[in-house]
């Protein structure tokens, strides 16, 4: 379980940002932003793949409840309310400010190197079925509906599909991408992390579309703010 004291200090530094968010009413029950961030951390640390599964975990896991700040008798939130409040939090760049607040703490700052870094990326599979990857001209809508209902089997053999001619109907920003020759093509994004080499701590992140240039562009965007002045720094990377 991550260090709760570090997290609490970082959350306290964001009180003004939280107040601005809470002043906006979206018509749904509001979730305290600090509790929302704690829940998002748990979702990332434990690779919980959906908000519905996260809310189910909060129903019975006392350790999750303690970390988030829910009492034993408190009800877990509705998954749709959680999603709406999370989107508002991300739109305010609170997640990035939270990471910055953690890194700014003296206890963490003394562990960081400002001279040597590594950068790497990983594919993040989109929550979109390959069946949703259809022609942009909607020609597939003219075809007769397949037998077997909404989730009928589809044979893609022999079909030519690319990001130029097709897009996902459920996640249009996801792109068809394969890791390398012989790998299966999937709808995905690329997550990038910049790590300082002294203690192996992540100091910056990016999420980009999946294409052959994303890693080098994201690497430059993350390292440039740390490369100002005459001081030389080193950056290690794989596959750029």
HELIX and SHEET records of a PDB file:
HELIX    1   1 UNK A    4  UNK A   12  1                                   9    
HELIX    2   2 UNK A   15  UNK A   22  1                                   8    
HELIX    3   3 UNK A   33  UNK A   45  1                                  13    
HELIX    4   4 UNK A   51  UNK A   60  1                                  10    
HELIX    5   5 UNK A   62  UNK A   68  1                                   7    
HELIX    6   6 UNK A   79  UNK A   91  1                                  13    
HELIX    7   7 UNK A   94  UNK A  103  1                                  10    
HELIX    8   8 UNK A  106  UNK A  109  1                                   4    
HELIX    9   9 UNK A  130  UNK A  132  5                                   3    
HELIX   10  10 UNK A  139  UNK A  142  5                                   4    
HELIX   11  11 UNK A  214  UNK A  224  1                                  11    
SHEET    1   A 4 UNK A 175  UNK A 177  0                                        
SHEET    2   A 4 UNK A 186  UNK A 196 -1                                        
SHEET    3   A 4 UNK A 116  UNK A 125 -1                                        
SHEET    4   A 4 UNK A 234  UNK A 237  1                                        
SHEET    1   B 2 UNK A 133  UNK A 135  0                                        
SHEET    2   B 2 UNK A 166  UNK A 168 -1                                        
SHEET    1   C 3 UNK A 175  UNK A 177  0                                        
SHEET    2   C 3 UNK A 186  UNK A 196 -1                                        
SHEET    3   C 3 UNK A 202  UNK A 209 -1                                        
END                                                                             
